[in-house]
Amino acid sequence: MLSMKAAVLLFIANTAITPSRAETFRNPKPRNINFRLVAIAEPVGRSSFSPNRDALLVSMIDETNRSVPAKVVFQYMGYEDPLPTGLLDYDLVHTFKAVRDPSCDETWHSFSTKTLIGPHDTLVILTSVRYTTTGASPELSANDVLPCYVTQMRGYKGSRRLPAEHIAMSRNK
């Protein structure tokens, strides 16, 4: 019986998450992401003493110039400025250092709508996104899941002007 306990303890010790593996799981490494800003979700009230968050619908551009819809959560403190309005331009490709956070993944329906109680206790469903340009609205179904990335202004690496038709042309070559 003692050897069975020893085998179980040895198995648990070998399969447990080691401190270095646990640290990697809890604190994923930031990586550079490139994206066009498609829309911004209507912000909730701002706080002057606790963290604020803006949710952005972006078109991430991968290494092959393919566009993939995603959600970027831009975090800032009450004493910091929100995302500068100069960056709300669909023709700009932004580079930010961000962390992938699966806990904030969200469906397109959840991201783009807000449900309120209207007159006579009726449900009112409102669109809650503001597009950066009229041609930027993506073709997404309600259940499409937007992978989430989290960033802050200090993660900003730069922007370059690249009109959207350049991406389309480069994909066709």
C-alpha positions as CSV (number, residue, x, y, z in Angstrom):
1,M,0.0,0.0,0.0
2,L,2.9,2.4,0.7
3,S,4.2,2.0,-2.8
4,M,0.8,2.9,-4.2
5,K,0.8,6.1,-2.2
6,A,4.3,6.9,-3.3
7,A,3.3,6.3,-6.9
8,V,0.3,8.6,-6.6
9,L,2.4,11.3,-5.0
10,L,5.1,11.0,-7.6
11,F,2.5,11.3,-10.4
12,I,0.9,14.4,-8.8
13,A,4.3,16.0,-8.3
14,N,5.3,15.4,-12.0
15,T,2.0,16.7,-13.4
16,A,1.5,19.7,-11.2
17,I,2.0,23.1,-12.6
18,T,5.4,24.3,-11.7
19,P,5.9,27.9,-10.7
20,S,7.4,28.8,-14.0
21,R,4.6,27.1,-15.9
22,A,2.0,28.8,-13.6
23,E,3.6,32.2,-14.1
24,T,3.5,31.8,-17.9
25,F,-0.2,30.9,-17.7
26,R,-1.1,33.8,-15.4
27,N,1.1,36.4,-17.1
28,P,1.2,35.8,-20.9
29,K,3.9,37.6,-22.8
30,P,2.8,40.7,-24.7
31,R,3.2,40.7,-28.4
32,N,3.0,43.2,-31.2
33,I,-0.4,43.3,-33.0
34,N,-1.2,45.3,-36.1
35,F,-4.8,46.4,-36.7
36,R,-7.1,48.9,-38.3
37,L,-9.7,50.5,-36.0
38,V,-13.2,49.6,-37.3
39,A,-15.5,50.7,-34.5
40,I,-15.6,51.7,-30.8
41,A,-18.2,50.4,-28.5
42,E,-20.2,53.1,-26.8
43,P,-18.3,53.8,-23.6
44,V,-19.7,53.3,-20.1
45,G,-19.2,56.1,-17.5
46,R,-15.7,57.2,-16.8
47,S,-14.1,56.9,-13.4
48,S,-11.5,59.3,-12.1
49,F,-10.1,57.0,-9.5
50,S,-10.2,53.4,-11.0
51,P,-9.3,51.8,-14.3
52,N,-11.3,52.6,-17.4
53,R,-11.7,50.5,-20.5
54,D,-12.7,51.2,-24.1
55,A,-13.7,48.2,-26.2
56,L,-12.6,48.4,-29.9
57,L,-13.6,46.4,-32.9
58,V,-10.5,46.0,-35.0
59,S,-9.4,44.3,-38.1
60,M,-6.1,42.6,-37.2
61,I,-3.7,42.2,-40.0
62,D,-1.6,39.1,-39.9
63,E,1.8,38.3,-41.6
64,T,0.0,37.4,-44.8
65,N,-2.0,40.7,-45.0
66,R,-5.2,38.8,-44.1
67,S,-7.7,40.7,-42.0
68,V,-9.2,39.0,-39.0
69,P,-11.9,40.7,-36.8
70,A,-10.9,41.0,-33.1
71,K,-11.7,42.9,-30.0
72,V,-9.1,45.2,-28.3
73,V,-9.6,46.4,-24.8
74,F,-7.8,49.7,-24.3
75,Q,-7.2,50.3,-20.6
76,Y,-6.3,53.6,-18.9
77,M,-6.5,55.2,-15.5
78,G,-8.8,58.1,-14.6
79,Y,-5.9,60.5,-14.7
80,E,-4.8,59.3,-18.1
81,D,-6.3,60.2,-21.5
82,P,-8.4,57.8,-23.4
83,L,-7.4,56.6,-26.9
84,P,-6.6,59.8,-28.9
85,T,-9.2,60.7,-31.5
86,G,-6.4,61.1,-34.1
87,L,-6.0,57.3,-34.0
88,L,-9.7,56.7,-34.8
89,D,-9.0,56.5,-38.6
90,Y,-9.6,53.3,-40.6
91,D,-6.8,54.2,-43.0
92,L,-4.2,53.9,-40.2
93,V,-2.6,50.6,-39.3
94,H,-1.7,50.7,-35.7
95,T,0.9,48.6,-33.9
96,F,0.4,48.0,-30.2
97,K,2.0,45.6,-27.7
98,A,-0.9,43.6,-26.3
99,V,-1.7,40.5,-24.4
100,R,-4.2,37.9,-25.6
101,D,-6.9,37.5,-23.0
102,P,-9.4,34.7,-23.7
103,S,-11.5,35.7,-20.6
104,C,-12.7,38.8,-22.5
105,D,-13.6,37.0,-25.8
106,E,-17.1,38.1,-26.9
107,T,-19.6,37.3,-29.6
108,W,-20.3,40.0,-32.2
109,H,-23.9,40.2,-31.0
110,S,-22.8,40.8,-27.4
111,F,-20.2,43.4,-28.5
112,S,-22.4,45.3,-30.9
113,T,-25.7,45.6,-29.1
114,K,-27.1,46.8,-25.8
115,T,-30.4,45.7,-24.3
116,L,-32.4,48.1,-22.3
117,I,-35.8,48.0,-20.6
118,G,-38.1,50.4,-22.5
119,P,-41.5,51.9,-21.9
120,H,-44.1,49.4,-20.7
121,D,-41.3,46.9,-19.7
122,T,-40.4,46.1,-23.3
123,L,-36.9,45.1,-24.3
124,V,-35.2,47.6,-26.6
125,I,-32.1,46.4,-28.5
126,L,-29.8,49.2,-29.6
127,T,-26.7,49.1,-31.7
128,S,-23.9,50.2,-29.4
129,V,-20.9,50.7,-31.8
130,R,-19.7,53.8,-33.6
131,Y,-17.8,53.0,-36.8
132,T,-14.7,54.9,-37.8
133,T,-15.9,55.1,-41.4
134,T,-19.0,54.0,-43.3
135,G,-17.1,51.4,-45.4
136,A,-15.5,49.7,-42.3
137,S,-18.5,47.6,-41.1
138,P,-17.5,44.0,-41.1
139,E,-19.6,41.0,-42.3
140,L,-20.0,39.1,-39.1
141,S,-22.7,36.8,-37.9
142,A,-24.2,37.3,-34.4
143,N,-22.4,34.2,-33.0
144,D,-18.9,35.0,-34.4
145,V,-16.5,35.2,-31.5
146,L,-14.1,38.1,-31.3
147,P,-10.7,37.1,-29.8
148,C,-9.7,39.7,-27.2
149,Y,-6.4,41.5,-26.7
150,V,-5.7,44.0,-23.9
151,T,-3.4,47.0,-24.3
152,Q,-2.6,50.4,-22.8
153,M,-1.3,53.7,-24.3
154,R,2.3,52.8,-23.2
155,G,2.0,49.7,-25.5
156,Y,1.6,52.0,-28.5
157,K,4.4,51.4,-31.0
158,G,3.3,53.6,-33.9
159,S,0.9,53.9,-36.9
160,R,1.3,54.1,-40.6
161,R,-1.2,55.4,-43.2
162,L,-2.2,52.5,-45.5
163,P,-5.5,53.0,-47.3
164,A,-7.6,49.9,-47.2
165,E,-7.5,49.4,-50.9
166,H,-3.7,48.7,-50.6
167,I,-4.5,45.7,-48.4
168,A,-7.0,44.4,-50.8
169,M,-4.6,44.8,-53.8
170,S,-1.7,43.1,-51.9
171,R,-4.0,40.1,-51.1
172,N,-4.8,39.7,-54.8
173,K,-1.2,39.7,-56.0
